[in-house]
């Protein structure tokens, strides 16, 4: 089964934000974030997919998610290149 780590970006009303997560169904998960049924911290914003990685196992995806959540410089660079 495919496991994805993803970074979402939002240029919402107050300030730009990123969100990092993992899933095994990327399209469904991004849709959940945008329709308000995703993570509580993503509600009320319009999100776009900035980055995704494919991992063969859930544990590898979760490990990478942990790393990307702490890499603020990487997430900031992604936001600066968002359309």
C-alpha positions in Angstrom: 0.0 0.0 0.0 1.2 3.5 -0.8 1.9 5.9 2.0 2.3 9.6 1.4 3.8 12.4 3.4 2.5 15.7 2.3 2.8 19.4 2.9 -0.2 21.7 2.4 0.0 25.5 2.2 -2.6 28.2 2.8 -2.2 31.9 2.1 -5.2 32.6 4.4 -6.4 36.0 5.7 -4.0 36.5 8.6 -0.7 34.8 7.6 0.7 32.0 5.4 0.6 28.5 7.0 1.7 25.0 6.3 0.5 21.7 7.5 2.4 18.4 7.3 0.6 15.0 7.4 0.7 11.5 6.1 -2.0 9.3 4.5 -2.5 6.3 2.2 -5.0 8.2 0.0 -3.6 11.6 -0.9 -6.6 13.0 -2.9 -9.1 12.0 -0.3 -7.1 13.6 2.5 -6.5 16.9 0.8 -10.3 17.0 0.1 -11.0 16.4 3.8 -8.8 19.3 4.8 -10.6 21.6 2.3 -14.1 20.5 3.3 -13.5 21.0 7.0 -13.4 17.4 8.1 -9.6 17.2 8.2 -7.4 18.1 11.2 -8.8 20.7 13.5 -5.9 23.1 12.8 -6.7 23.1 9.1 -10.4 24.1 9.3 -11.5 27.4 7.8 -8.7 27.7 5.3 -8.3 26.8 1.6 -5.3 24.4 1.3 -3.2 23.5 -1.7 -0.8 20.6 -2.0 2.8 22.0 -2.1 4.7 18.8 -1.8 4.3 15.0 -1.5 6.6 12.0 -1.1 5.7 8.3 -1.5 6.9 5.8 1.1 6.6 2.0 1.0 5.6 1.6 4.7 3.5 3.5 7.2 6.4 3.7 9.7 8.7 5.3 7.1 6.0 7.8 6.2 5.4 8.7 9.8 9.1 9.0 10.5 9.4 11.4 7.6 6.4 13.4 8.7 8.0 13.9 12.1 11.1 15.2 10.4 9.3 17.6 8.1 7.2 19.0 10.9 10.4 20.2 12.5 12.0 21.5 9.3 10.5 25.0 9.2 13.0 26.3 6.7 11.9 23.7 4.1 8.2 24.5 4.6 9.0 28.3 4.3 10.7 27.7 1.0 7.7 25.7 -0.3 5.4 28.6 0.6 7.6 31.1 -1.1 7.3 29.1 -4.4 3.5 28.6 -4.1 1.5 30.1 -6.9 
